[in-house]
Each structure stands twice: as C-alpha cells, then as structure tokens.
Amino acid sequence: MLTMNSKQTKAALAAAVVAAQAAGRLMRRNLNSVKRVNLATRYDIKLELDVRCQKLIERILHRAFPDVALLGEEGVSGSPEATARWVVDPIDGTMNYTFGIPHAAVSIALQVRTSAANDSFKTMVGVIYDPFQDELWTAIRGEPARCNGKVIHVSHRKELRDAMVAIGFAKSEDNLRKSLPYFGRLVRRVCKVRIMGSAALSLTYVAMGRLDAYVERRIRLWDFAAGGLIIECAGGTFWSKPIRGAHRYSMVASNRLIGKQLRLPR
C-alpha cells in the first residue's frame, strides 16, 4: 500500500478543502439560475454545471498533486494504475439543486491503493462542503472528524424506536421491488425516516448526530467515499459491499449502536 505521512495527508486535505469551497461558490452563485441539462433520464439528471464543477476541482487538485488520478461522477483522469486517486462528486444532490432546493454538497476523497494485485483502495482523506449552510466536514484517517474545525461525534441513541434514519432509493424496478418492503418495515421500527436527496449530506448528518443512520441498497462510490471516512472518524460505523456494476455498492452507516439492526435486503 502507498504510505502517506502526516505532512502529505494534511497537504491533501488542504487541497481538497480549497477545491470543494471553489466548487461550492460556483454552486451557490448558480442556485437560482436556469440550469442547462446535459442528460436527463427517468432516474437521473446531469447538468452542465456538474461538469464545470468537476473540471474546476480537477484543476485545483492536479496543481497540488499532479500524479494522483481522479475518479469522478463526471469522468476520470490520470492513470488507472496510479497508486492514489481522488474520488469526486462535484454536486451530490443534483436533483435537489436543479429544482432550486439548497440541499446539495461537494464531496472529495483521497484514496490509496492497498494492493498492486487488485483494484482495492482505502480512503485516507475526506472533505464534504455544503455551500448553502457554509458547513465544511473534514477527516484524515486516524484523526477526529470535524465540522468547520470543531470535533464532531455520532449520536448515542441505541434504540431504533428513538432513531432518525435516512434512506436512499435507486429507482430501478429491481431495486424498488426489494427496497420498498424494507422501507415499510423500517418506518414502523424507527422514530422517523428521512429521504434527503444528498448521500454526502446524509452521511455527514450521521457523523455529527443529526441522524442516527443512513442506508442505501444501490449507491455509487463517489457518493460515499468521503462521507464513510468522516463517519468512522466521528466514532460511527460504515459498512459497504460491492455489487454488480461499476463502482456500485450497498451501504449502511450508523452511530455504531443501531447498525446491526438495519440489515439491507440482498
């Protein structure tokens, strides 16, 4: 595995913060403007601004770390054999953002390859920025997670009946067939369920105790790479499992006390 010393991880964190805040300013300026749609499907929407934000992030990160590859929702750059990569979601919560709902974020993670023999990576740095609330979450593996510089911690609720749980849905027929019955059971077991529309922000909300857990049966790597580390550094647990399809996973994030009670359907 590529090793990173403290100086390198702090430099990576600083670069990711600059990139996330730059993209966030662009998002904030354009929230109420007419959005140019590059692609719209039954399940998703892609904005021209998604591409602009990712290119801005890429330029900033490449200046600081020219040899690190980038895997993003809007494309990839650099060598696929690189020992480290940035994982970027330039606008997480694009549908919210498209409709003028100020609940979206920039997500940036730095991962290092754990083995030359496979495509396994470990997240070392995570940054998520909400430009509308001006909240910046940061984490370096092995250190406390922070929001705007203040150490954060997951909640201490341990009973499902007291818990606030977020859930996300991919809208494919197969996923809905399996996830909707789970949703029905979950609603009856917890205090409240929320569908927030931004995986990155749902994860940060778990990390600081606003939510107690977040579950999603079909999610992309760039949606949770930074947030998963932030939760772990805030004392919570993050579980993910690869499923069929490029960079697709099932995941459960929790405050460590209720996670085992939230098993997802296969």
Protein Blocks (a to p, Z undefined) as FASTA:
>chain_A
ZZddfklmmmmmmmmmmmmmmmmmmmmmmmmmccddfbdcfkbccdfklmmmmmmmmmmm
mmmmmmbccddfkbcedjfkbcbdcdddfbghklmmmnopacdcddddddddfbfkbccd
cdfbdcdddfklopacdddehiacdeehiacdddfbfbfklpccdddddfbfklmmmmmm
mmmmmmmmmmbdcdehpaklmmmmmmnopambdcdfbdcfklmmmmmmmmmmnopacddd
ddedehiacddddehlmmmmmcccZZ
